[in-house]
Amino acid sequence: MRKNTTPTLHDAVFKQFLTHPETARDFLDIHLPATLRKICDLDTLQLASGSFIEDDLRPYYSDVLYSLRAGDGDGYIYALIEHQSSPDRHMAFRLMRYAIAAMQRHLDAGYKTLPLVIPILFYQGKVSPYPYSMNWLQEFDNPELAGHLYGDSFPLADITVIPDNEIMQHRRMAVLELLQKHIRRRDLAELLDQLVTLLLSGYTTQEQLISVVNYMLQAGESEDPAALINTLASRVPQHEEVLMTIAEKLRLEGEQRGIQKGMQLGELKGREEGREEGLLLGKLDVARSLLKMGMSRDAVLEATGLSEDELAQIRH
């Protein structure tokens, strides 16, 4: 009488065999393609845990994972052996995810370069031959394009090497790119004419402008940031109200209150505490004005850097 078997039973007997290093050595010696077998030193085979897979893949975690050295001793290789008793249309992609997880664990162990991970599927299902491609790129609608994307260098937007005159043509990204290119390198006052040109172009929203000005004040270098923002306000009339609100209240009024309060305390510690308190008062004044202008609370929080508790101090 024929007994029913389950995938768990198939997996169990497979794992019992393949977790034996000598058996795994024979398996790899037989089933590895010649080009890969040539670089593998099977004498260095060591069983590794397969429990590194991320949570959403744990029901399908890899059956057996072995580490081994490359033949010339310069590299590290993993052989990831997966058992399957029924076809899976997305098996190639699943093996790729396993391979990347193994690479990540290798880096987490302190290695500086990625290892080669060789995924191998051992199949013994009823459907024969195995009906799906083992090339994970074939799962894309356009495998050729996917091959170019994942086989070549990824796109890189390195603004540190893009000329300013080219950045000036980047429409809605131009203000952000120009500032982030130079924020650590130069006095932002040197960018005044370019900033005026970009703001006059009309690409920057009010909320983006508020974030940009705050970014300039908090992360930028300028001998006189208040004068810079005031000049922007005078040359970009459509944003004058917002610029003056932020610049004057946040930077001037807030800082002056802090300095005055600190001087009254007569000590350096008091001056610093007073400056912080004054800056907070200035930020609250700015926030109050922005809220009255109809800006959302989330946008105000982002623009001023206030916490929820600090913003809650404002009485409507």
Buried (B, 14 or more C-beta within 10 A) or exposed (E): EEEEEEEEEBBEEBBEEBBBEEEBBEBBEEBBEEEBBEBBBBEBBEBBEBEBBEEEBEEBBBBBBBBBBBBEEEBBBBBBBBBBBEBBEEBBBBBBBBBEBBBEBBEEEEEEEBBBBBBBBBBEBEEEEBEBEEEBBEBBEEBEEBBEBEEEEEEEEEBEEBEBEEBBEBEEEBBBBBBBBBBEEEBBBEBBEBBBEBBBEEBBEBBBBBBBBBBBBEEBBBEEBBEBBBBBBEBBEEBBEBBBBBBBBBBBBBBEBBBEBBEEEEEEEBBEBBBBBBBBBBBBBBBBBBBEEEBEBEBBBBBBBBEEEBBEEBEE
